């Protein structure tokens, strides 16, 4: 299954998730690329949209290789096998995490413009990304939602490898993936247009969604 772009992927994913509308969920997009997908899902479910902030922890000197992820509320997911394979110094790993925690706080302020997050306590949290590769970021996002009091966690993506979907079922109550190709190599290969999503687009989509649903962030 090939998607035209993130809007197309979000519309198709939203259609698949329509039965969740009765649960009055909160849709949580993973910035940046997951937010345009989540925006369409939120529209389909007539649900409020927020971001759920997590940051990949990249191996020092090989940052594209993630050894884990962190999220709001002190959530931390680490793949020990990758840490051992990297042979990285503990101080270097700690520095990566410190830097990413600072960036996480900055992104949260940037995307929400200083507003508090939309509460998920007692509600269904639908976590949306544009795809899953290793699953570390999605796993951290699920744990963040749990820590924030979500009654149910649904992880929804357009595309993901079968092994990642299977592994993530331990962290989400339900995993919805429109396509699970066995020959998966990278998320971007399943999109005709996988151009980068700028920060300003994330801010705009969050603002537009708040206007459409009428459910504002606390303190707005």
C-alpha positions as CSV (number, residue, x, y, z in Angstrom):
1,X,0.0,0.0,0.0
2,X,1.5,3.3,-1.1
3,X,0.3,6.6,0.3
4,X,0.3,9.9,-1.7
5,X,1.3,11.9,1.3
6,X,0.6,12.2,5.1
7,X,-2.8,13.8,4.4
8,X,-3.8,10.8,2.3
9,X,-2.5,8.4,4.9
10,X,-4.3,10.3,7.7
11,X,-7.6,10.2,5.8
12,X,-7.4,6.5,5.2
13,X,-6.3,5.8,8.8
14,X,-9.2,8.0,10.1
15,X,-11.7,6.0,8.1
16,X,-10.3,2.8,9.6
17,X,-10.6,4.2,13.1
18,X,-14.1,5.7,12.9
19,X,-15.6,3.1,15.3
20,X,-13.5,4.8,18.0
21,X,-15.5,8.0,17.7
22,X,-18.0,6.8,20.2
23,X,-15.3,6.6,22.9
24,X,-14.7,10.4,22.6
25,X,-10.9,9.9,22.4
26,X,-8.0,12.3,22.4
27,X,-5.8,12.1,19.3
28,X,-2.1,12.5,20.0
29,X,0.3,13.1,17.1
30,X,4.0,12.3,17.3
31,X,5.8,15.4,16.0
32,X,6.6,16.2,13.5
33,X,5.6,13.9,10.7
34,X,2.8,12.2,12.7
35,X,0.9,15.4,13.3
36,X,-0.5,15.9,9.7
37,X,-1.6,12.2,9.8
38,X,-3.1,12.7,13.3
39,X,-4.9,15.9,12.1
40,X,-6.9,13.9,9.6
41,X,-7.6,11.2,12.2
42,X,-8.9,13.8,14.7
43,X,-11.2,15.2,12.0
44,X,-12.6,11.8,11.2
45,X,-13.2,11.1,14.9
46,X,-14.4,14.6,15.8
47,X,-11.8,14.5,18.5
48,X,-9.4,17.0,20.0
49,X,-5.8,16.9,18.8
50,X,-2.6,17.3,20.8
51,X,1.0,16.3,20.5
52,X,2.7,13.6,22.5
53,X,6.4,14.6,22.8
54,X,9.1,11.9,22.7
55,X,12.7,12.1,21.5
56,X,14.9,9.4,20.0
57,X,18.1,8.7,21.8
58,X,20.8,8.3,19.1
59,X,24.1,6.5,19.6
60,X,27.0,9.0,19.9
61,X,28.8,9.4,16.7
62,X,26.1,7.4,14.9
63,X,23.0,9.4,15.8
64,X,20.7,7.9,13.2
65,X,20.9,4.6,15.1
66,X,18.5,4.9,18.0
67,X,19.3,3.1,21.3
68,X,16.0,4.3,22.9
69,X,13.7,7.2,23.4
70,X,12.4,9.5,26.2
71,X,9.1,11.2,26.7
72,X,7.3,13.7,28.9
73,X,6.9,12.8,32.5
74,X,10.3,11.1,32.7
75,X,9.5,8.1,30.6
76,X,12.6,6.3,29.3
77,X,12.8,3.4,26.9
78,X,16.3,1.9,26.2
79,X,17.2,-1.0,23.9
80,X,20.1,-2.6,25.9
81,X,21.2,-4.8,23.0
82,X,21.9,-1.7,20.9
83,X,23.7,0.0,23.8
84,X,26.0,-3.0,24.1
85,X,26.5,-3.2,20.4
86,X,27.5,0.5,20.2
87,X,30.1,0.1,22.9
88,X,29.5,3.8,23.8
89,X,30.7,5.3,27.0
90,X,28.1,5.8,29.7
91,X,29.0,9.5,30.0
92,X,28.4,10.0,26.3
93,X,25.0,8.2,26.5
94,X,24.1,10.3,29.5
95,X,25.0,13.5,27.6
96,X,22.8,12.4,24.6
97,X,19.9,11.9,27.0
98,X,20.5,15.3,28.8
99,X,20.5,17.1,25.4
100,X,17.4,15.4,24.2
101,X,15.5,16.2,27.5
102,X,16.3,19.8,26.9
103,X,15.0,19.6,23.3
104,X,11.9,17.7,24.5
105,X,11.0,20.6,26.8
106,X,11.7,23.1,24.1
107,X,9.5,21.3,21.6
108,X,6.6,21.0,24.1
109,X,6.6,24.7,24.6
110,X,7.1,25.5,20.9
111,X,4.2,23.3,19.7
112,X,1.7,24.1,22.4
113,X,2.8,27.8,22.7
114,X,3.0,27.5,26.4
115,X,-0.5,25.9,26.8
116,X,-0.9,22.8,29.0
117,X,-1.6,19.5,27.3
118,X,-5.1,18.2,26.7
119,X,-5.8,15.9,29.6
120,X,-6.1,12.2,28.7
121,X,-7.0,11.0,32.2
122,X,-9.8,8.4,32.0
123,X,-10.0,8.7,28.2
124,X,-8.9,6.7,25.1
125,X,-5.7,8.0,23.8
126,X,-5.1,7.4,20.1
127,X,-1.4,7.8,19.4
128,X,-0.7,8.5,15.7
129,X,2.6,8.5,13.7
130,X,3.3,8.5,10.0
131,X,4.9,5.0,10.4
132,X,7.0,2.8,12.6
133,X,10.5,1.7,12.1
134,X,12.2,0.3,15.3
135,X,9.2,1.0,17.5
136,X,11.2,2.7,20.3
137,X,9.5,6.1,19.9
138,X,6.0,4.6,19.6
139,X,6.7,2.5,22.7
140,X,7.8,5.6,24.7
141,X,4.6,7.4,23.5
142,X,2.4,4.6,24.7
143,X,4.1,4.7,28.1
144,X,3.7,8.4,28.3
145,X,0.0,8.2,27.7
146,X,-0.3,5.5,30.3
147,X,1.6,7.6,32.8
148,X,-0.8,10.5,32.0
149,X,-3.7,8.4,33.1
150,X,-5.2,7.2,29.8
151,X,-7.9,4.6,30.3
152,X,-7.0,2.9,26.9
153,X,-4.2,3.4,24.5
154,X,-4.6,2.8,20.8
155,X,-1.5,3.1,18.6
156,X,-2.4,3.8,14.9
157,X,-0.1,4.2,11.9
158,X,-0.3,3.9,8.2
159,X,2.6,1.5,7.8
160,X,4.9,-0.6,10.0
161,X,6.9,-3.8,9.9
162,X,5.1,-6.9,11.2
163,X,7.6,-7.6,14.0
164,X,7.3,-4.0,15.4
165,X,3.5,-4.3,15.4
166,X,3.7,-7.6,17.3
167,X,6.1,-6.1,19.9
168,X,4.1,-3.0,20.5
169,X,1.0,-5.0,21.4
170,X,2.5,-5.3,24.8
171,X,2.4,-1.5,25.3
172,X,-0.9,-0.6,23.6
173,X,-4.3,-2.0,24.1
174,X,-4.8,-2.0,20.4
175,X,-2.4,-1.5,17.4
176,X,-3.8,-0.4,14.1
177,X,-1.5,-0.5,11.0
178,X,-3.1,-0.2,7.6
179,X,-0.1,-1.9,6.0
180,X,2.4,-4.3,7.4
181,X,4.8,-5.2,4.5
182,X,7.2,-8.1,5.1
183,X,9.8,-6.3,2.9
184,X,9.7,-3.1,5.1
185,X,13.0,-1.1,5.1
186,X,12.0,2.5,5.8
187,X,8.8,4.4,6.4
188,X,9.5,6.9,3.6
189,X,9.5,4.3,0.9
190,X,5.7,3.8,1.4
191,X,4.9,7.4,0.6
192,X,5.1,9.2,-2.8
193,X,5.7,12.5,-0.9
194,X,7.6,12.1,2.4
195,X,8.9,15.6,2.7
196,X,9.8,17.0,6.1
197,X,7.1,18.5,8.3
198,X,8.2,21.9,9.6
199,X,7.5,23.0,13.2
200,X,5.3,25.8,11.9
201,X,3.0,23.3,10.2
202,X,2.6,21.4,13.5
203,X,1.7,24.6,15.3
204,X,-0.8,25.5,12.6
205,X,-2.5,22.1,12.6
206,X,-2.9,22.1,16.4
207,X,-4.4,25.5,16.2
208,X,-6.8,24.6,13.4
209,X,-7.9,21.4,15.2
210,X,-8.7,23.3,18.4
211,X,-10.9,25.7,16.4
212,X,-12.7,22.8,14.6
213,X,-13.4,20.7,17.7
214,X,-14.0,23.5,20.1
215,X,-12.0,21.7,22.8
216,X,-9.3,24.1,23.9
217,X,-6.3,23.3,25.9
218,X,-6.5,24.1,29.6
219,X,-5.6,27.6,30.4
220,X,-6.3,28.9,26.9
